[in-house]
Amino acid sequence: MSKILVNELAHTNDTTALTVDSTGRILQPAKPSFHAILQATQSISADTQTTLQVKAQTFVTAYNKTWNTGSNVGGGFDDTTHKYTVPVTGRYLIYGQFGFYNSNNPSRFAEMQFFVDNTAGDDLQFIGSHSDGTSYADYDGIAGSRLLYLTAGQTVHLVGRTVLASTAMTGPTHLGGYLVG
């Protein structure tokens, strides 16, 4: 049995591609990934598919400290279009959540979809409904993930729709993903 002993593999331009740490964990610092969250509440018109305006460069301030809670390894996420452009063909795990509230209505239906190149299929749709039987503001959400084969140049964005006018919430509403292989 033979071994190859290395702690780092790099491209010829000296960009680190892979590191093996002392415990055997494999790290890939340049592997494409992103995580974008909603920075401010967003109004959702009744029964209208709405692109959720998530951003990868999202700063949260609390207790006199500021954190960047988003990420954009590989630069594929565009904060102005709210879309991720796939940099490398492969399988990606895409995940998202649409958190929303609706004032003074006991019943509502909602859906969240991942749109790939402005097209959504049934396999990219997540549906939820809620009826609490009373008339006061309630909070709800839909979450889901899919393993998708995406080609370089395709775009992915998050869309929400509710039957009644509602508000997308900053905390839980997010879109993210990473190259699996």
N, C-alpha and C positions, 0 to 999 in steps of 0.2 A: 504494500500500500504506500502511495506517495502523497505528499502534501505540497501545496503551493502556499508559502507564507508571505502574506502582504497585509498591510494595514490601510492602504489606500490605492485606488485605481483612478487614473486621471486621463483626460483627453490629451492629445499632443500639444494643445495650447495651454496646458497646465490647469484646466478647469477640473476640480474634483468631481468625479462621477459617482464614486462609491467609497465608503469608509467602513471598515470593520473595527469595532472598538474592542477593548480588552476582554469583554464578556462574550464576544461573538455576535453582537447585534450588528446588523447591516443598515447603514444610514445612507440615504440618497438625497443630499441637500438640494439638488436641482430638479427633482421630480416634479412635474407640473401639478399644481394644486391651487385651490382658491377657497375662500370663505367670505361671503359678503352678507352684511346684515342691513336691515332697514334703519336709517339714522333718525328719521322723524316719522311721526304718524302720517298715514297717507289715506285720503278719502277714496272709497271705492263706490262708484255709482251703482245703482240697482241694476242687476242682471247685465253687467258689462264686464267682459274680460279685460283686465287691467294689468299691465306690466308692473310688477312690484319694483320700486326704485331702490333696490339694495345696492350697497357700495362696499367694495373691498377695503378701502382705506377709511375705516370707521374708528373714530376716537371717542372714547367714553371717559368722562371725568367724574370721579367720586372720591371723597375723602382727600381732597387736594392733590390727587394724582391723576394722570391721564394715561390710558392704555389704548393701543391700536388693537382692536379686537378682530379685525379682518386680516386676511392674508391673500397674497397674489404671487405665488412662486411661479416664475416663468412669464409673468406680465400678461396673461391672457384675458384677465377681467377688465372691462372698460366701465369706469364709474359714471360716465356720461350716458352711455346707451343701456347700462345695467345688464350687459350680456357678456358671457364668457365665450371667447373664440378659442377653439381647440387648437393647441400648438403642435401636437404630435398625434398621429393616428394610433388608436389602441382602445382598450377597454377602460372605461371610467366609471367610478362609483359617483353618481350624482345624488345629492340629498337636499331636501328643503322642508321648510315649514311656513305656513301662512297662518299667523295669529291675528284674530280680528275681534272686534266687539261691535254690537249693534244696540242702540238705545231703544228702550221701551217697546220691544216686540218679543213675544215669547217663542216664536217659531221662525227658523231660518234654514236655508239650504246653502251650502257653499261647495266650491271645488277649487283645487289647486292643480296646476299642470306645469310640467317641464316642456317648454317649446324648444324644439331642435330645428334650426333654420326656419323659424316662424311657422312650424307645423307641429301639431300635437296629435298623437294617436291615443286610442283608448288605454294603451299600456303605459302611457305617461301621465295619466289622470288619477287624481285621488279625490274622493267625494266624501262629504260629511254632512250631517244634518243635526239639528238640535231643536228641541222643544221642551222648555221648562215649565210651561203651563201658567206662567205669570208674566207681568208686563214691567220688567225693569231691565236695566242694562246687564248684559251677560257677556262673558268672555268665552271664546272658543278657538279652536285651531285644527288644522289638518297638517299632517306630516307624512313624508314618504321618501323612499329612495329607490333607485333603479341602477342596475349595472348595464351600461350601454356601450356598444361599439360605435365610436365616433371617429370621423376622419378629419385630418388637419384642415382648418378653415371653417368647419361647421360652427354654428353658434348655439348657445343654450341660454335661455332666460326663464324666469319664474313669473307665472301669471296666476292671479286670483280672481274669483268671481263669487259674488253673493247675490241671492235673489233680491234681498232688500239692501238699501244703502247701508254701508258699514264703514268702519275705520280699521285699517291694517295697523297692527301694533309694532312698536320698535323692538321690544325685547325678543319675542319668539320668531319674528319673520326673518328668514334667512335662506340663502342658497349657497351650496358649496359642492365641491367635488375634487377628485384626484385620480390621476392615472394609476390603474392597477397593474396593467401590463399589456 
